[in-house]
Amino acid sequence: MSCPITRERVVELYYLEHRAKLLDIAAFLDRLDRARPGDETASEEDFRIRSLREALKILSENEPGRARRVLELFSDPSMEPLESAAGLKGAFGTYPGGES
């Protein structure tokens, strides 16, 4: 799919905004590295951070469709609706894995 404006114009219009977003992500990861351990009982990294790191790998690929692949990474692949939302805390922002 083509875009009606030039690459140069896209950079002129959007570079600084997205540079700032990347700096926000870098600061978040630095903050996470500096944070003291909590009461986590599992030695595994939080599934949300694993998803974020995987998304960063996808973004570094020079292939089209990065937005779709990141969205699919964060999305629940289940095809059937839940019978009940009882006991759910709300949105996690990424699919925690497990049965789909």
DRENBA-515525 format. One record per residue: residue number from 0; residue in one letter; chain; x, y, z of N, C-alpha, C, O, CB in turn. Coordinates in Angstrom, 3 decimals, decimal comma. Glycine has a CB too. Layout:
BEGIN
{node NUM "A" "A" {X Y Z} {X Y Z} {X Y Z} {X Y Z} {X Y Z}};
...
% end
This chain:
BEGIN
{node 0 "M" "A" {0,853 -1,173 0,000} {0,000 0,000 0,000} {0,897 1,233 0,000} {1,846 1,318 0,779} {-0,970 0,000 1,226}};
{node 1 "S" "A" {0,598 2,166 -0,858} {1,406 3,376 -0,926} {0,780 4,484 -0,090} {-0,385 4,421 0,302} {1,571 3,834 -2,379}};
{node 2 "C" "A" {1,581 5,479 0,163} {1,162 6,620 0,972} {1,172 7,849 0,059} {2,073 7,977 -0,770} {2,106 6,822 2,232}};
{node 3 "P" "A" {0,207 8,748 0,184} {0,135 9,893 -0,727} {1,216 10,953 -0,504} {1,326 11,887 -1,298} {-1,202 10,535 -0,600}};
{node 4 "I" "A" {2,015 10,828 0,559} {3,081 11,811 0,770} {4,436 11,111 0,681} {4,520 9,885 0,756} {2,918 12,526 2,150}};
{node 5 "T" "A" {5,479 11,897 0,523} {6,823 11,341 0,361} {7,391 10,880 1,702} {6,931 11,284 2,770} {7,757 12,379 -0,279}};
{node 6 "R" "A" {8,397 10,029 1,609} {9,085 9,571 2,824} {9,689 10,753 3,579} {9,628 10,818 4,807} {10,188 8,546 2,470}};
{node 7 "E" "A" {10,269 11,681 2,832} {10,879 12,851 3,460} {9,847 13,640 4,266} {10,132 14,113 5,366} {11,523 13,752 2,399}};
{node 8 "R" "A" {8,654 13,773 3,707} {7,593 14,515 4,399} {7,121 13,759 5,639} {6,841 14,371 6,669} {6,404 14,768 3,451}};
{node 9 "V" "A" {7,033 12,437 5,547} {6,664 11,626 6,714} {7,674 11,855 7,835} {7,295 12,029 8,993} {6,593 10,114 6,343}};
{node 10 "V" "A" {8,960 11,855 7,486} {10,003 12,090 8,494} {9,859 13,488 9,084} {9,914 13,658 10,302} {11,414 11,911 7,878}};
{node 11 "E" "A" {9,673 14,492 8,222} {9,519 15,869 8,704} {8,341 16,001 9,665} {8,439 16,691 10,680} {9,335 16,824 7,525}};
{node 12 "L" "A" {7,241 15,349 9,350} {6,025 15,486 10,152} {6,048 14,679 11,452} {5,508 15,133 12,461} {4,842 15,069 9,335}};
{node 13 "Y" "A" {6,654 13,509 11,446} {6,449 12,572 12,552} {7,694 12,137 13,309} {7,576 11,466 14,334} {5,791 11,383 12,040}};
{node 14 "Y" "A" {8,881 12,496 12,838} {10,096 11,994 13,473} {10,197 12,378 14,949} {10,399 11,506 15,794} {11,307 12,510 12,734}};
{node 15 "L" "A" {10,061 13,646 15,272} {10,250 14,082 16,662} {9,246 13,429 17,609} {9,602 13,054 18,726} {10,130 15,600 16,756}};
{node 16 "E" "A" {8,013 13,293 17,176} {6,988 12,637 17,997} {7,397 11,199 18,327} {7,275 10,764 19,473} {5,623 12,649 17,269}};
{node 17 "H" "A" {7,871 10,478 17,344} {8,205 9,069 17,551} {9,554 8,889 18,229} {9,782 7,889 18,909} {8,199 8,336 16,230}};
{node 18 "R" "A" {10,443 9,847 18,047} {11,695 9,860 18,806} {11,374 9,960 20,292} {11,963 9,246 21,102} {12,612 11,039 18,358}};
{node 19 "A" "A" {10,452 10,834 20,653} {10,054 10,997 22,055} {9,432 9,716 22,606} {9,682 9,352 23,755} {9,066 12,162 22,199}};
{node 20 "K" "A" {8,631 9,034 21,801} {8,019 7,778 22,254} {9,080 6,721 22,530} {8,976 5,975 23,503} {7,019 7,258 21,210}};
{node 21 "L" "A" {10,101 6,655 21,676} {11,187 5,702 21,907} {11,962 6,043 23,173} {12,361 5,149 23,919} {12,134 5,673 20,708}};
{node 22 "L" "A" {12,176 7,333 23,416} {12,843 7,739 24,655} {12,008 7,366 25,873} {12,561 6,971 26,899} {13,117 9,247 24,647}};
{node 23 "D" "A" {10,687 7,483 25,777} {9,803 7,051 26,867} {9,966 5,564 27,146} {10,027 5,152 28,304} {8,338 7,363 26,527}};
{node 24 "I" "A" {10,035 4,761 26,098} {10,209 3,318 26,270} {11,572 3,028 26,895} {11,675 2,201 27,800} {10,067 2,581 24,913}};
{node 25 "A" "A" {12,613 3,702 26,418} {13,948 3,506 26,982} {13,972 3,880 28,460} {14,566 3,167 29,269} {14,984 4,336 26,209}};
{node 26 "A" "A" {13,336 4,987 28,818} {13,283 5,408 30,220} {12,514 4,396 31,066} {12,911 4,104 32,194} {12,636 6,796 30,340}};
{node 27 "F" "A" {11,422 3,864 30,534} {10,649 2,846 31,249} {11,514 1,616 31,521} {11,522 1,101 32,639} {9,393 2,451 30,441}};
{node 28 "L" "A" {12,240 1,143 30,506} {13,087 -0,037 30,690} {14,222 0,240 31,672} {14,576 -0,635 32,463} {13,661 -0,494 29,345}};
{node 29 "D" "A" {14,799 1,445 31,637} {15,822 1,817 32,621} {15,242 1,828 34,033} {15,868 1,337 34,972} {16,417 3,195 32,285}};
{node 30 "R" "A" {14,048 2,391 34,174} {13,367 2,425 35,471} {13,130 1,008 35,985} {13,318 0,727 37,169} {12,027 3,185 35,362}};
{node 31 "L" "A" {12,723 0,136 35,099} {12,485 -1,260 35,448} {13,779 -1,920 35,923} {13,773 -2,666 36,902} {11,902 -2,025 34,245}};
{node 32 "D" "A" {14,879 -1,650 35,237} {16,176 -2,211 35,637} {16,598 -1,729 37,022} {17,199 -2,484 37,786} {17,248 -1,841 34,612}};
{node 33 "R" "A" {16,288 -0,476 37,346} {16,687 0,090 38,637} {15,757 -0,297 39,778} {16,141 -0,210 40,945} {16,749 1,585 38,535}};
{node 34 "A" "A" {14,553 -0,718 39,459} {13,555 -1,011 40,498} {13,997 -2,203 41,341} {14,618 -3,140 40,839} {12,171 -1,290 39,864}};
{node 35 "R" "A" {13,672 -2,152 42,612} {14,007 -3,275 43,494} {13,006 -4,392 43,271} {11,856 -4,133 42,916} {14,020 -2,839 44,988}};
{node 36 "P" "A" {13,424 -5,621 43,474} {12,493 -6,745 43,314} {11,333 -6,629 44,296} {11,499 -6,149 45,418} {13,223 -8,087 43,515}};
{node 37 "G" "A" {10,175 -7,067 43,864} {9,000 -7,063 44,733} {8,782 -8,434 45,324} {9,734 -9,143 45,651} {7,755 -6,614 43,966}};
{node 38 "D" "A" {7,534 -8,800 45,459} {7,173 -10,082 46,054} {6,946 -11,159 45,010} {6,265 -12,147 45,284} {5,937 -9,929 46,900}};
{node 39 "E" "A" {7,502 -10,989 43,814} {7,290 -11,977 42,764} {7,777 -13,340 43,232} {8,895 -13,478 43,729} {8,010 -11,561 41,465}};
{node 40 "T" "A" {6,933 -14,332 43,070} {7,318 -15,685 43,454} {7,926 -16,432 42,284} {8,692 -17,376 42,478} {6,119 -16,449 43,994}};
{node 41 "A" "A" {7,593 -16,020 41,079} {8,140 -16,689 39,897} {9,456 -16,025 39,506} {9,621 -14,814 39,652} {7,130 -16,647 38,713}};
{node 42 "S" "A" {10,367 -16,812 39,019} {11,643 -16,257 38,572} {11,533 -15,697 37,157} {12,445 -15,019 36,685} {12,739 -17,324 38,630}};
{node 43 "E" "A" {10,425 -15,975 36,483} {10,228 -15,491 35,119} {9,971 -13,991 35,091} {9,460 -13,408 36,047} {9,069 -16,229 34,459}};
{node 44 "E" "A" {10,341 -13,384 33,968} {10,032 -11,981 33,743} {8,528 -11,842 33,508} {7,904 -12,740 32,945} {10,844 -11,414 32,539}};
{node 45 "D" "A" {7,955 -10,742 33,929} {6,534 -10,466 33,746} {6,160 -10,613 32,269} {6,897 -10,170 31,388} {6,182 -9,047 34,260}};
{node 46 "F" "A" {5,014 -11,236 32,007} {4,590 -11,489 30,621} {4,432 -10,196 29,827} {4,619 -10,195 28,610} {3,272 -12,264 30,606}};
{node 47 "R" "A" {4,093 -9,102 30,491} {3,943 -7,830 29,782} {5,292 -7,315 29,292} {5,398 -6,769 28,193} {3,280 -6,786 30,688}};
{node 48 "I" "A" {6,318 -7,494 30,115} {7,654 -7,051 29,712} {8,193 -7,952 28,606} {8,840 -7,476 27,673} {8,619 -7,048 30,922}};
{node 49 "R" "A" {7,926 -9,254 28,709} {8,326 -10,163 27,619} {7,677 -9,733 26,308} {8,327 -9,711 25,263} {7,937 -11,629 27,952}};
{node 50 "S" "A" {6,383 -9,390 26,370} {5,680 -8,940 25,159} {6,281 -7,647 24,618} {6,447 -7,490 23,409} {4,185 -8,738 25,451}};
{node 51 "L" "A" {6,602 -6,729 25,516} {7,194 -5,461 25,089} {8,540 -5,698 24,406} {8,823 -5,108 23,364} {7,366 -4,513 26,292}};
{node 52 "R" "A" {9,357 -6,551 24,989} {10,665 -6,846 24,388} {10,506 -7,534 23,026} {11,257 -7,252 22,093} {11,500 -7,735 25,335}};
{node 53 "E" "A" {9,535 -8,427 22,921} {9,275 -9,090 21,640} {8,784 -8,069 20,606} {9,152 -8,142 19,434} {8,231 -10,228 21,817}};
{node 54 "A" "A" {7,958 -7,126 21,043} {7,474 -6,075 20,139} {8,635 -5,226 19,631} {8,657 -4,842 18,462} {6,435 -5,183 20,850}};
{node 55 "L" "A" {9,594 -4,931 20,497} {10,756 -4,157 20,069} {11,557 -4,910 19,007} {12,093 -4,296 18,085} {11,648 -3,831 21,272}};
{node 56 "K" "A" {11,640 -6,222 19,131} {12,312 -7,019 18,096} {11,573 -6,892 16,765} {12,190 -6,718 15,714} {12,399 -8,508 18,520}};
{node 57 "I" "A" {10,250 -6,980 16,825} {9,448 -6,851 15,604} {9,674 -5,484 14,963} {9,807 -5,382 13,744} {7,945 -7,056 15,913}};
{node 58 "L" "A" {9,717 -4,435 15,783} {9,913 -3,086 15,252} {11,264 -2,924 14,578} {11,401 -2,119 13,657} {9,774 -2,066 16,360}};
{node 59 "S" "A" {12,259 -3,674 15,021} {13,592 -3,535 14,435} {13,736 -4,280 13,109} {14,729 -4,100 12,405} {14,633 -4,033 15,409}};
{node 60 "E" "A" {12,764 -5,107 12,767} {12,802 -5,825 11,493} {12,470 -4,864 10,351} {11,636 -3,970 10,496} {11,812 -7,025 11,503}};
{node 61 "N" "A" {13,121 -5,060 9,247} {12,877 -4,197 8,091} {11,895 -4,883 7,147} {12,186 -5,093 5,969} {14,207 -3,864 7,354}};
{node 62 "E" "A" {10,741 -5,222 7,679} {9,693 -5,911 6,924} {8,387 -5,139 7,081} {8,139 -4,577 8,147} {9,527 -7,391 7,407}};
{node 63 "P" "A" {7,554 -5,098 6,055} {6,257 -4,426 6,194} {5,340 -5,192 7,142} {5,553 -6,375 7,409} {5,583 -4,272 4,823}};
{node 64 "G" "A" {4,332 -4,511 7,640} {3,339 -5,153 8,496} {3,718 -5,192 9,963} {3,175 -5,999 10,717} {3,099 -6,535 8,025}};
{node 65 "R" "A" {4,640 -4,336 10,384} {5,063 -4,347 11,788} {3,914 -4,026 12,728} {3,780 -4,673 13,768} {6,194 -3,354 12,006}};
{node 66 "A" "A" {3,081 -3,050 12,397} {1,964 -2,686 13,282} {1,019 -3,871 13,464} {0,571 -4,143 14,578} {1,191 -1,470 12,713}};
{node 67 "R" "A" {0,717 -4,568 12,384} {-0,168 -5,739 12,475} {0,454 -6,818 13,356} {-0,225 -7,400 14,202} {-0,462 -6,309 11,070}};
{node 68 "R" "A" {1,755 -7,086 13,157} {2,405 -8,148 13,927} {2,486 -7,804 15,407} {2,314 -8,683 16,252} {3,801 -8,412 13,384}};
{node 69 "V" "A" {2,743 -6,543 15,735} {2,775 -6,134 17,147} {1,378 -6,246 17,749} {1,224 -6,738 18,867} {3,312 -4,680 17,291}};
{node 70 "L" "A" {0,370 -5,798 17,026} {-1,001 -5,908 17,525} {-1,377 -7,367 17,756} {-2,003 -7,694 18,764} {-1,986 -5,257 16,542}};
{node 71 "E" "A" {-1,003 -8,238 16,837} {-1,285 -9,666 17,016} {-0,531 -10,233 18,213} {-1,061 -11,085 18,927} {-0,917 -10,446 15,750}};
{node 72 "L" "A" {0,693 -9,777 18,442} {1,466 -10,220 19,602} {0,736 -9,876 20,900} {0,690 -10,688 21,824} {2,868 -9,579 19,594}};
{node 73 "F" "A" {0,170 -8,677 20,966} {-0,514 -8,224 22,174} {-1,928 -8,781 22,310} {-2,514 -8,708 23,390} {-0,565 -6,725 22,192}};
{node 74 "S" "A" {-2,477 -9,326 21,253} {-3,888 -9,724 21,226} {-4,111 -11,158 21,680} {-3,263 -12,030 21,490} {-4,443 -9,550 19,837}};
{node 75 "D" "A" {-5,259 -11,379 22,278} {-5,700 -12,720 22,674} {-6,128 -13,461 21,408} {-7,020 -12,996 20,700} {-6,879 -12,657 23,727}};
{node 76 "P" "A" {-5,509 -14,603 21,111} {-5,854 -15,327 19,892} {-7,121 -16,179 20,008} {-7,500 -16,858 19,053} {-4,710 -16,201 19,499}};
{node 77 "S" "A" {-7,771 -16,148 21,160} {-8,968 -16,969 21,363} {-10,038 -16,623 20,342} {-10,234 -15,458 19,993} {-9,517 -16,784 22,785}};
{node 78 "M" "A" {-10,718 -17,641 19,875} {-11,800 -17,434 18,918} {-13,165 -17,471 19,599} {-14,131 -16,917 19,075} {-11,739 -18,487 17,816}};
{node 79 "E" "A" {-13,255 -18,107 20,743} {-14,523 -18,240 21,457} {-14,599 -17,205 22,578} {-13,613 -16,989 23,283} {-14,685 -19,671 22,028}};
{node 80 "P" "A" {-15,756 -16,562 22,751} {-15,899 -15,602 23,850} {-15,936 -16,328 25,195} {-16,322 -17,493 25,281} {-17,177 -14,753 23,666}};
{node 81 "L" "A" {-15,528 -15,613 26,234} {-15,618 -16,156 27,585} {-17,079 -16,273 27,986} {-17,910 -15,460 27,581} {-14,844 -15,271 28,593}};
{node 82 "E" "A" {-17,383 -17,272 28,771} {-18,753 -17,398 29,275} {-19,045 -16,323 30,307} {-20,178 -15,854 30,421} {-18,982 -18,790 29,885}};
{node 83 "S" "A" {-18,018 -15,930 31,061} {-18,207 -14,933 32,102} {-16,901 -14,175 32,309} {-15,815 -14,735 32,159} {-18,681 -15,592 33,426}};
{node 84 "A" "A" {-17,016 -12,914 32,651} {-15,844 -12,111 32,979} {-15,630 -12,057 34,485} {-14,767 -11,321 34,963} {-15,988 -10,698 32,415}};
{node 85 "A" "A" {-16,401 -12,824 35,228} {-16,269 -12,846 36,689} {-14,848 -13,250 37,063} {-14,297 -14,212 36,527} {-17,301 -13,820 37,329}};
{node 86 "G" "A" {-14,277 -12,511 37,974} {-12,936 -12,810 38,445} {-11,828 -12,152 37,646} {-10,670 -12,189 38,062} {-12,731 -14,264 38,438}};
{node 87 "L" "A" {-12,149 -11,558 36,521} {-11,132 -10,869 35,736} {-10,922 -9,470 36,289} {-11,879 -8,799 36,676} {-11,531 -10,811 34,247}};
{node 88 "K" "A" {-9,674 -9,031 36,326} {-9,345 -7,729 36,890} {-9,488 -6,591 35,890} {-9,561 -5,430 36,291} {-7,950 -7,749 37,424}};
{node 89 "G" "A" {-9,528 -6,888 34,641} {-9,570 -5,850 33,614} {-8,493 -6,108 32,588} {-7,925 -7,199 32,532} {-9,402 -4,451 34,231}};
{node 90 "A" "A" {-8,217 -5,134 31,800} {-7,263 -5,295 30,702} {-5,833 -5,369 31,219} {-5,460 -4,663 32,155} {-7,398 -4,144 29,706}};
{node 91 "F" "A" {-5,042 -6,233 30,598} {-3,616 -6,341 30,908} {-2,776 -5,542 29,917} {-1,650 -5,156 30,232} {-3,178 -7,809 30,903}};
{node 92 "G" "A" {-3,305 -5,294 28,740} {-2,555 -4,598 27,709} {-1,809 -5,529 26,777} {-1,297 -5,107 25,740} {-1,594 -3,658 28,338}};
{node 93 "T" "A" {-1,749 -6,793 27,147} {-1,147 -7,817 26,294} {-1,688 -9,163 26,720} {-2,129 -9,334 27,857} {0,411 -7,791 26,375}};
{node 94 "Y" "A" {-1,656 -10,094 25,831} {-2,166 -11,431 26,123} {-1,172 -12,166 27,020} {0,006 -12,266 26,675} {-2,419 -12,229 24,812}};
{node 95 "P" "A" {-1,624 -12,680 28,164} {-0,696 -13,333 29,091} {-0,237 -14,715 28,652} {0,665 -15,287 29,262} {-1,330 -13,442 30,428}};
{node 96 "G" "A" {-0,840 -15,256 27,609} {-0,466 -16,593 27,154} {-1,356 -17,643 27,780} {-2,392 -17,333 28,368} {0,994 -16,883 27,480}};
{node 97 "G" "A" {-0,944 -18,874 27,647} {-1,744 -19,963 28,186} {-2,714 -20,466 27,151} {-2,484 -20,329 25,949} {-2,489 -19,522 29,432}};
{node 98 "E" "A" {-3,792 -21,046 27,612} {-4,784 -21,640 26,712} {-5,456 -20,569 25,873} {-5,795 -19,495 26,369} {-5,836 -22,422 27,507}};
{node 99 "S" "A" {-5,643 -20,873 24,602} {-6,359 -19,930 23,735} {-7,527 -20,608 23,087} {-8,257 -19,982 22,319} {-5,436 -19,347 22,669}};
% end
